[in-house]
Amino acid sequence: MYNLVLRFFLLLVCFKWIVGQFCGNCSSENSGKCTIDETASYKCLNSEFLKSTFLLKIKSGVQFHPELKGSMVPEYNSDMSACFIDDFKFNPIENFSVCCVYSRERGCHLVVARKLENYIPCGLCRMPEFPNKPGGICPCKELYDTSRPLPLRSSSKISHCSINAFIFGFYVITIIKILFFGI
């Protein structure tokens, strides 16, 4: 009887694991954008991600980071072979929302909780900076290539606009002084 109860419990746990998470194969999108030289591993975002403005932007289609521009939501399914190499030990944090799984053999892929399978694009794992994950999620060799120009951060764009507005304002004031006051 004890053996039967144990088997039933294990079956439920395995069923929850299989049904509750999906693999997103990002091979085609990541080709040439994310080469992995490190050993197989993964990084996960916890359930706080589900409440983040970051996720709300993704769900609404706002592509607020260069790695998300043109990034597609992969076809998700319960076949984990595209995401995991053989004998890979995957024990995500409890209540994870998104995990980025990477290896030399398979590259960088997504494993998401059921409720996110229609939203999370492959580019999320390529972002070099991520809330609570400094250094990014997947260690893509291309992200750390110093010969590749880094994209401007939005704060840099704002400061460039501010400088241009300041210079324009200075010229307008100078012209007004000259025309009206003869200075």
Secondary structure, DSSP 4 states (H G I P E B T S, - for coil): -HHHHHHHHHHHHHHHHHHHEEEE--HHHHTTT--B-SPSEEEEE-GGGGGSHHHHHHHTT---STTTTT--PPPEES-GGGT--TT----PPTT--EEEEEETTTEEEEEEEGGGTTT--GGGGG-S-BTTBTT-SS-BGGGG-TTSPPPPPHHHHHHHHHHHHHHHHHHHHHHHIIIII--
